[in-house]
Amino acid sequence: MKHVEHTITVEAPTALVWEILADVEGYADIFPPTQKVEIVESGPGYEIARLHVDVSGTPTTWTSRRDLDEQRHVIAYRQLETAPIVGSMSGEWRAFALAADRTQLVLTHDFVAREPVDGLVAGKLTPDEARDMLDAAVERNSVADLGAVRDEAERRHAGMRSTR
């Protein structure tokens, strides 16, 4: 199992950053690869969502359970149904207040590539190729996703300040 952590500073209040993170159906509006998100099930403090994402030109779907802790500003996620090369994937979004209008946003991933069948992962990749592809995708997408949340939060925050 591999663990990676990415961090970004957002010039916006933690409550606003949380609002963006908690709105999983809005991900299609801020994360360009995300085509659509459907809430499959929800209850107090959790939701199960199906994400439809363009992964390097290939339409891919997975289902994640998200446990939302609004008081701590933490969303723990775990993929219940994974993409073809993913064996398992979980992690957290964590938002920490640094100041009234500044937030530290942390995104973690714990993941492993799917086990090969007859020597191949997803019928076409060697285990090394699958692992390298997954590592690169997590790195690329983590940086892009953190940047997208930052940009959206800062855009909304600037709009709120200009209407005061």
Sequence and secondary structure as in RCSB ss.txt:
>XXXX:A:sequence
MKHVEHTITVEAPTALVWEILADVEGYADIFPPTQKVEIVESGPGYEIARLHVDVSGTPTTWTSRRDLDEQRHVI
AYRQLETAPIVGSMSGEWRAFALAADRTQLVLTHDFVAREPVDGLVAGKLTPDEARDMLDAAVERNSVADLGAVR
DEAERRHAGMRSTR
>XXXX:A:secstr
 EEEEEEEEESS HHHHHHHHH GGGHHHH TTEEEEEEEEEETTEEEEEEEEEETTEEEEEEEEEEEETTTTEE
EEEEEE  TTEEEEEEEEEEEEEETTEEEEEEEEEEEE   BTTBBTTTB HHHHHHHHHHHHHHHHHHHHHHHH
HHHHHHHHHHHHT 
